[in-house]
Every structure is written in C-alpha cells, then in structure tokens.
C-alpha cells in the first residue's frame, strides 16, 4: 500500500486570471478583483486520477481546504493529521509536511506553485528527509522541475512511480516579477518520481528573436494592406484584427516592432488598423479585461516556455478559456528554444479545450520560416 501525504495551498494561482502574476501577499487584492480559487479543482483532478491508477492508497492530509474536503469529495477516507485555521499560511503547509515526514509517507503530493514547492522542500531539508515530492501545478509561476505536466498526470505518477531522481526547486521574487524582472533562485534539491510527464525546469536563456519579430510585424502590415485593397476572403491579418499578446521576451520584441512598449510579463491587447499600425487597448490585462477588449476577429500570440514547452497554463492564465474559444492561436519561438523542447504542452484548466488545442501546429521561427510542432 502506498502512503501519500497530500496538501493543498488553497490560494495558489488565484492571482493568475486577474493579472497579478502571483498570489504571495496579494490574496486580498485577488479576491477584490473577483478571483476564484483554482487549487481545489486542480487537486480534485489529481486525486481522481490517483484513485483510478492506484490499487491501494493510504491518504494522509491536512484538514479543511488544505486537503480534507477535496479528498472526501474524491471518495477517499483520509487520515487528517493537522487542523489548520480558516485563514491558512505557508506555516500550515510546512506543518503538514513535517507531520507527513514523521509518519514516513512514501510521497508528498502538494498542490500549488513554486512558493508551495519551497515550503515543502525546505521543511524536508530541515528534517534531513529524502521523502520524494511531486507538485500538482496550480500556481501562476512554475519554474521548478518538481511538477507534473498536468493534474491527471500527477495522479498517475503518484500511483505508479518506481524510481526517483534529484531535481531543482526554484523560486523568484514576485515583486520583481511584477516589475518585469525575472531572477530565479535555486532553493532546494529534492527527490522526485521519475516519469516522462514531470516537467523540466524553465530555461531563461534564449536566442535572437529580432528576425522573427520583424517578420511578424511585417505580416501584420502586409495582410492589412491586402485586405484594404479588396483581396477576396477573410484574411487572418485584416484591419480590425485584435491581437492578444502574451508575456515573454519573444513577445516583447514583437510588441516593440508593432510600435508600443508592452508589459514583459503580462498580457497586452492591440488592434491593427488598415496601415498595419494600431491601438493598444489593454496593458497588462486581467482575464476579464482581455475578454472585454476582443473584437470580431482575434488572434492570441504566445511563445512556449523554454525547457518546458507550455504555451498555455504557465504564467499566462490571464488568457482564459473564454478568450481562447473566441480566437485563433499563433505560436512563435526561436529555433533555439524549440530545439530544447521537443513538444508543446497546454494546461488551460479546461480539459475539452486542451483536447481541441492538441495536435500538430505551425510555429513561426523567423521572418518566413515555420516549424511543425506537436501539442500534447
């Protein structure tokens, strides 16, 4: 029988949809902006998968929103080992992890982001424990290589893994992140189950994207002019097209080529006119602001995270399913970045939409070049 310690950071990821780029110290503001808890649904997906793939599981968890309620709803009969208060903190995650270690669990399965991973990993390090951990991705920023690629994958891995390996827990300062600067810090090395569906750590180094950005901007102008001259059919670049431009340095170069300074780590909305110029409609928008700015024809432009391959669900949760269902999707990336990925991944929080997005897709890699990449 496998003994699993299960803990949820109930506020993880709440800042994503409302454009806060993280929830550390921002829970009240996220709620004021209308944010809804994301972690419980992700946790339920993972536990449903765990139940489907495990013969026998003894589940230890924290009380209330930190695990007990979701475990009960998923049909488990968990042993509640801690009783946190209604307003939980990182110390409650650390306390639950310490108790899991004392009870000698086979795995700590946690739901959250990099901050939660740090809480779990540092607690085990303080105890000189080598218990493996595995993350169910629910946070806004996920730079660590201790997370499964999706909640169902986390459940499968927790139920079936046989070996572990050492992996990195990284974190960033969210205030710097909101200001447009990314400085990762290695916080711990931990044991993690060996499985293909455990994501890699995010690679920050990238290649030159100037040619790619110039080619994208030129295509906006060219197709706008063609449409204004009366070309037949509806062009994907005709005047009035609304572009939802995701975060990252590649998109930052595109924004500069389009003639405006966007936010480097947020999502901006820009609408083209007949000349290929345009108007910035939303700067660093929330999901609701982005959806409200959409027009008749919309294109979401994103670049995958280096080393991981995620195009949706990591750092750009503001591009919500409601936006994607009204838009075309264009993926852009340098050849160097794609060489280090292999496949693209999606994790929008909407399983049906994820299925729709999967398959082969052309990725713009230069002024004219494209590469076929599979979305899995």
C-alpha positions in Angstrom: 0.0 0.0 0.0 1.3 3.4 -1.0 1.2 6.1 1.7 0.7 9.6 0.3 0.8 12.9 2.2 -1.5 15.3 0.4 -1.6 19.1 1.0 -3.2 22.0 -0.9 -2.3 25.6 -0.9 -5.9 26.8 -1.2 -5.0 30.3 -2.6 -2.4 29.1 -5.1 -3.0 30.5 -8.6 -5.7 33.0 -7.6 -3.7 35.9 -8.9 -3.3 34.4 -12.4 -6.6 35.1 -14.0 -6.8 38.7 -12.6 -3.3 39.6 -13.8 -1.4 39.7 -10.5 1.3 37.3 -11.7 1.3 35.6 -8.3 -0.6 35.4 -5.1 2.2 35.9 -2.5 0.9 38.8 -0.3 -1.9 39.5 -2.8 -4.7 37.3 -1.7 -7.0 40.1 -0.6 -6.4 42.1 -3.8 -7.0 39.0 -5.9 -10.3 38.5 -4.1 -11.2 42.1 -4.6 -10.6 41.7 -8.3 -13.0 38.7 -8.4 -10.5 35.9 -8.4 -11.9 32.4 -7.7 -9.9 29.6 -6.1 -8.2 27.4 -8.6 -6.3 24.9 -6.5 -9.3 22.8 -5.3 -10.4 21.9 -8.8 -6.8 21.0 -9.8 -6.5 18.9 -6.6 -9.7 17.0 -7.4 -8.4 16.1 -10.9 -5.2 14.8 -9.4 -7.0 12.7 -6.7 -9.5 11.3 -9.2 -6.5 10.2 -11.3 -4.7 8.8 -8.3 -7.8 6.7 -7.4 -8.1 5.4 -10.9 -4.5 4.3 -11.1 -3.7 3.0 -7.6 -4.7 -0.4 -6.2 -4.5 0.8 -2.6 -3.6 4.2 -1.2 -3.4 5.4 2.3 -4.0 9.2 2.1 -2.8 11.5 4.9 -3.8 15.1 4.6 -4.5 18.4 6.3 -7.9 19.5 7.5 -10.5 21.6 5.6 -9.5 23.4 2.5 -5.9 22.2 2.7 -6.9 18.7 1.6 -9.7 17.0 3.7 -12.6 18.4 1.7 -11.3 17.6 -1.7 -10.2 14.1 -0.5 -13.6 13.4 0.9 -15.3 14.6 -2.4 -13.0 12.3 -4.4 -14.1 9.3 -2.4 -11.1 8.8 -0.2 -11.2 8.2 3.6 -8.2 10.3 4.5 -6.4 10.5 7.8 -6.4 14.1 8.9 -3.1 14.8 10.6 -3.3 18.6 11.1 -6.1 21.1 11.6 -5.1 24.5 10.1 -7.1 27.6 10.8 -9.6 29.0 8.2 -7.0 31.6 7.0 -4.0 29.4 6.1 -0.4 30.4 5.7 2.8 28.9 4.5 3.5 27.7 8.0 0.4 25.4 7.7 1.9 23.8 4.6 5.2 23.4 6.4 3.5 21.9 9.5 1.6 19.4 7.4 4.8 18.4 5.6 6.6 17.9 8.9 3.8 15.6 10.1 3.9 13.6 6.8 7.6 13.1 7.3 7.1 11.9 10.9 4.6 9.4 9.6 7.0 8.2 7.0 4.9 8.7 3.9 6.1 7.4 0.5 5.4 10.7 -1.3 4.3 14.2 -0.5 1.8 15.3 -3.2 1.3 19.0 -3.0 -1.0 21.4 -4.9 0.4 24.9 -5.6 3.2 26.7 -7.3 6.9 27.4 -6.7 6.3 29.0 -3.3 4.5 25.9 -2.1 7.3 23.7 -3.5 9.8 25.8 -1.5 7.7 25.3 1.7 7.6 21.5 1.2 11.2 21.1 0.1 12.8 23.3 2.8 10.7 21.5 5.5 12.0 18.2 4.4 15.6 19.5 4.1 15.4 20.8 7.7 14.4 17.3 8.8 17.1 15.7 6.7 14.4 13.7 5.0 14.7 12.2 1.5 11.0 11.6 1.0 10.1 12.4 -2.6 7.7 15.1 -3.6 5.5 15.8 -6.6 3.7 19.0 -7.5 0.2 19.4 -8.9 0.5 22.6 -10.9 -1.9 25.3 -9.6 0.3 28.4 -9.2 0.9 31.3 -11.5 4.7 30.8 -11.8 6.1 27.3 -12.0 9.8 27.4 -12.6 10.7 24.2 -10.6 11.2 20.8 -12.1 9.2 19.0 -9.4 5.7 19.4 -11.0 3.8 17.0 -13.2 2.7 18.5 -16.5 -1.0 18.3 -15.5 -3.1 17.3 -12.5 -4.2 14.0 -14.0 -0.5 13.2 -14.8 0.3 13.9 -11.1 -2.2 11.4 -10.0 -0.9 8.7 -12.4 2.7 9.3 -11.4 1.9 9.3 -7.7 0.2 5.9 -8.1 2.7 4.2 -10.3 6.3 5.6 -9.9 9.1 3.2 -9.0 12.2 5.4 -9.0 13.2 8.9 -8.0 15.8 11.4 -9.1 17.2 14.6 -7.8 15.5 17.8 -9.2 15.6 21.5 -8.6 13.1 23.7 -6.7 13.4 27.3 -7.9 11.6 30.5 -7.0 11.5 34.1 -7.9 10.7 37.3 -6.1 7.1 38.2 -7.1 7.5 41.9 -6.6 10.5 41.9 -9.0 8.4 39.7 -11.3 5.5 42.1 -11.3 8.0 44.9 -12.2 9.1 43.0 -15.2 12.3 41.3 -13.9 12.8 37.6 -13.5 15.6 36.4 -11.2 15.4 32.7 -10.3 17.0 31.3 -7.2 17.8 27.7 -6.5 16.1 27.0 -3.2 16.5 23.2 -2.8 17.3 19.9 -4.4 14.7 17.1 -3.8 13.8 13.6 -4.8 11.1 13.5 -7.4 9.5 10.5 -9.2 11.0 9.6 -12.5 8.4 9.9 -15.2 8.1 11.5 -18.7 5.3 13.7 -17.5 7.3 15.5 -14.9 8.1 18.9 -16.4 11.6 20.4 -16.9 12.8 23.5 -15.1 12.3 26.7 -17.0 15.2 27.8 -19.2 15.7 31.5 -19.2 18.3 31.7 -21.9 17.0 32.4 -25.3 18.2 33.1 -28.9 17.9 36.1 -31.1 14.3 36.9 -32.0 14.7 40.1 -33.9 14.1 38.5 -37.3 11.1 36.6 -36.0 9.6 39.8 -34.5 10.3 41.8 -37.7 8.6 39.1 -39.8 5.6 39.0 -37.6 5.1 42.8 -37.7 5.7 42.9 -41.5 3.0 40.2 -41.9 0.5 42.4 -39.9 1.2 45.3 -42.2 1.2 43.3 -45.4 -2.1 41.5 -44.8 -3.8 44.7 -43.5 -2.9 46.4 -46.8 -4.1 43.5 -48.9 -7.4 43.5 -47.1 -7.8 47.2 -47.5 -7.2 46.8 -51.3 -10.1 44.4 -51.5 -8.5 41.0 -51.6 -11.1 38.2 -51.5 -11.8 36.2 -48.4 -11.2 37.0 -44.8 -7.5 37.4 -44.1 -6.1 36.5 -40.7 -4.4 39.9 -40.7 -7.2 42.1 -42.0 -7.8 45.5 -40.5 -9.6 45.4 -37.2 -7.9 42.1 -36.1 -7.4 42.2 -32.3 -4.1 40.6 -31.0 -3.8 39.2 -27.5 -0.1 39.2 -27.0 1.3 37.1 -24.2 4.3 37.5 -21.9 8.0 36.9 -22.5 11.0 38.3 -24.3 9.9 37.0 -27.7 6.5 38.7 -27.5 8.3 41.8 -26.1 10.3 42.0 -29.3 7.1 41.7 -31.3 5.4 44.4 -29.3 8.3 46.7 -30.0 8.1 46.0 -33.7 4.4 46.8 -33.6 5.3 50.2 -32.2 4.5 50.1 -28.5 6.1 49.1 -25.2 4.1 46.4 -23.7 4.4 44.6 -20.3 7.1 42.0 -20.4 5.4 39.6 -18.0 1.8 40.3 -18.6 -0.7 40.1 -21.4 -1.5 43.1 -23.7 -4.2 43.6 -26.3 -3.5 45.5 -29.5 -5.8 46.1 -32.5 -4.4 46.7 -36.1 -5.7 49.3 -38.5 -5.6 49.4 -42.3 -2.0 50.6 -42.4 -0.7 47.9 -40.1 -0.4 50.4 -37.3 -2.7 50.0 -34.4 -4.0 50.9 -31.0 -3.1 49.5 -27.6 -6.4 48.5 -26.0 -5.2 46.8 -22.8 -1.9 46.9 -21.0 -1.1 44.1 -18.5 -4.8 43.0 -18.5 -6.8 40.6 -16.4 -8.8 37.8 -18.0 -12.0 39.9 -17.8 -10.3 43.0 -19.3 -8.8 40.9 -22.2 -12.1 39.2 -23.0 -13.9 42.6 -22.9 -11.4 44.0 -25.5 -11.9 41.2 -28.0 -13.3 42.1 -31.4 -14.9 40.2 -34.3 -11.7 38.6 -35.3 -9.0 37.8 -32.7 -5.5 36.2 -32.6 -3.8 35.0 -29.5 0.0 35.1 -29.9 2.2 33.2 -27.4 5.6 31.7 -27.1 6.3 28.5 -25.3 8.3 28.4 -22.0 11.8 27.3 -22.7 12.7 23.8 -21.5 9.0 23.0 -20.6 7.1 23.7 -23.8 4.0 25.1 -22.2 2.1 27.6 -24.4 -0.9 27.9 -22.1 -1.3 27.4 -18.3 2.1 28.7 -17.1 2.4 32.4 -16.4 -0.3 33.4 -18.8 -3.5 32.3 -17.1 -5.0 35.7 -18.0 -5.5 34.2 -21.4 -8.5 32.3 -20.1 -10.5 29.6 -22.0 -13.2 32.1 -22.8 -10.6 34.2 -24.7 -9.2 31.2 -26.5 -12.5 30.0 -27.7 -13.1 33.3 -29.5 -9.6 33.4 -31.0 -7.1 31.9 -33.4 -3.8 30.9 -31.9 -0.4 31.7 -33.2 2.8 30.3 -31.6 6.1 32.0 -32.1 9.6 30.8 -30.9 13.2 30.9 -31.8 14.6 27.8 -33.3 17.0 27.5 -30.4 14.1 27.4 -28.0 12.2 24.8 -29.9 15.4 22.6 -30.1 15.3 22.4 -26.3 11.6 21.5 -26.1 10.6 18.6 -28.3 6.8 19.1 -27.9 4.4 21.8 -26.9 2.0 21.5 -23.9 -1.2 23.0 -22.9 -2.9 23.2 -19.4 -5.7 25.7 -19.6 -7.8 24.2 -16.8 -10.4 23.2 -19.4 -9.9 19.6 -20.5 -12.1 19.9 -23.5 -10.3 23.0 -24.7 -6.9 21.3 -24.1 -8.1 18.4 -26.4 -9.1 21.0 -29.1 -5.6 22.6 -28.9 -3.7 19.4 -29.2 -2.3 18.1 -32.4 0.3 19.5 -34.9 0.8 23.2 -35.2 3.0 25.5 -37.3 5.3 27.6 -35.1 6.8 30.8 -36.6 10.6 30.7 -36.1 11.8 33.5 -38.3 10.7 36.1 -40.9 9.3 33.4 -43.2 10.2 30.1 -41.6 7.8 27.8 -39.8 8.4 24.5 -37.9 5.8 21.9 -37.3 5.5 21.1 -33.6 3.1 18.7 -31.8 0.9 19.9 -29.0 0.4 17.2 -26.4 
